Amino acid sequence: MAELFQFELVSPERQLLSEQVTEVVVPGAEGEFGVLKNHAPFVSTILPGILKVNRETGGWDEYFVRGGFADVAAGGLTVLAEQAVPVSEISREQLAQAIKDAEEDVADARDDDARQKAEMTLGQLKDVVEALDKA
């Protein structure tokens, strides 16, 4: 059986996970990478995608992450994500409606600042869809 190591998943809103796990697969900027206990230390930026966590029970949990950093150290792995949401909490119907609303916000924007904010929101929502489609 694989050895356990400490894993922390943190977003600006909350700490999503802090526990001993057997493996984590991260959507890194240079490609997806897996981390096991005693992995060589390094830091990587992460891209929008699905982060996978293998718990001690053998089950995998998936989280959508959008941007941030992964820090592999002697004490384990810490992922500081710009956004992190359990995939189980994402509804395709709600996501489709949110995209439609964001597209309307872009079309209705009255100035550049409002348009940029709406486009950023739309891009984030599309990142979620793309990551879910790849998973």
C-alpha positions in Angstrom: 0.0 0.0 0.0 1.2 3.5 -0.8 2.5 5.6 2.0 0.6 8.6 3.3 1.7 12.2 3.1 0.1 15.6 4.2 -1.9 17.4 1.5 -3.4 20.9 1.8 -5.8 22.4 -0.8 -6.5 26.1 -0.1 -8.4 28.7 -2.1 -9.0 32.4 -1.1 -12.5 31.4 0.2 -11.6 28.4 2.3 -9.4 25.5 3.1 -10.9 22.6 1.1 -8.7 19.8 2.3 -6.1 19.1 4.9 -5.4 15.4 5.4 -3.1 12.5 4.8 -3.4 11.1 1.3 -1.6 8.5 -0.9 -1.4 10.5 -4.2 -2.3 13.8 -5.8 -2.4 14.5 -9.5 -2.1 18.2 -10.3 -2.7 20.1 -13.6 0.7 21.8 -13.8 1.7 24.5 -16.2 4.3 22.0 -17.8 1.7 19.2 -17.8 -0.1 17.0 -15.3 2.1 15.6 -12.6 1.6 13.2 -9.7 2.9 13.5 -6.2 3.6 10.6 -3.8 5.2 10.6 -0.4 8.9 11.6 -0.5 8.6 13.4 -3.9 11.5 15.7 -4.7 10.8 19.3 -3.7 9.7 21.8 -6.3 7.2 24.6 -7.0 4.9 24.7 -10.1 2.2 27.0 -11.3 -1.0 25.3 -12.1 -3.4 25.7 -14.9 -7.2 25.4 -14.9 -8.1 21.7 -14.7 -9.0 18.8 -12.5 -6.9 18.1 -9.5 -7.3 14.5 -8.3 -6.7 13.3 -4.8 -6.4 9.6 -3.8 -7.4 9.1 -0.2 -6.3 6.4 2.1 -9.5 4.5 1.4 -8.5 4.2 -2.2 -11.2 6.5 -3.6 -10.4 9.5 -5.8 -11.9 12.9 -5.2 -11.8 15.5 -7.9 -11.6 19.3 -7.6 -11.7 22.0 -10.4 -8.8 24.4 -9.8 -8.2 27.6 -11.7 -4.7 28.8 -11.5 -2.3 29.1 -8.5 0.7 27.3 -7.2 1.7 23.8 -6.1 4.5 23.5 -3.5 6.0 20.1 -3.0 8.1 20.0 0.1 9.5 17.6 2.7 6.3 18.0 4.7 4.0 17.2 1.8 2.1 19.1 -0.9 0.3 22.4 -0.6 -1.8 23.7 -3.5 -2.8 27.4 -3.3 -5.5 27.7 -5.9 -7.0 30.9 -7.2 -10.3 29.0 -7.3 -11.1 25.4 -6.1 -14.4 23.7 -6.2 -15.3 20.0 -5.7 -16.4 18.6 -9.0 -19.3 17.0 -7.2 -20.7 20.4 -6.4 -20.7 21.6 -10.0 -24.0 21.3 -11.9 -23.8 21.3 -15.7 -27.2 23.0 -15.9 -26.2 25.8 -13.5 -22.9 26.2 -15.3 -24.6 26.5 -18.7 -27.0 29.1 -17.4 -24.1 31.0 -15.8 -22.2 31.1 -19.1 -25.4 32.4 -20.9 -25.7 35.1 -18.3 -22.0 36.0 -18.6 -22.3 36.3 -22.4 -25.3 38.6 -21.9 -23.2 40.7 -19.5 -20.4 41.0 -22.0 -22.9 42.1 -24.7 -24.6 44.6 -22.4 -21.4 46.1 -20.9 -21.5 49.9 -21.0 -17.8 50.6 -20.6 -14.4 48.9 -20.9 -14.2 48.1 -17.2 -17.5 46.4 -17.1 -16.7 44.5 -20.3 -13.3 43.3 -19.0 -14.9 42.0 -15.7 -17.7 40.2 -17.6 -15.2 38.7 -20.1 -13.0 37.5 -17.2 -16.0 35.8 -15.5 -17.0 34.3 -18.9 -13.4 33.0 -19.3 -13.4 31.4 -15.9 -16.7 29.6 -16.5 -15.4 28.3 -19.8 -12.3 27.0 -18.0 -14.5 25.0 -15.8 -16.4 23.5 -18.8 -13.1 22.7 -20.6 -11.6 21.0 -17.5 -14.8 19.0 -16.9 -14.9 17.9 -20.6 -11.2 16.7 -20.4 -11.8 14.7 -17.1 
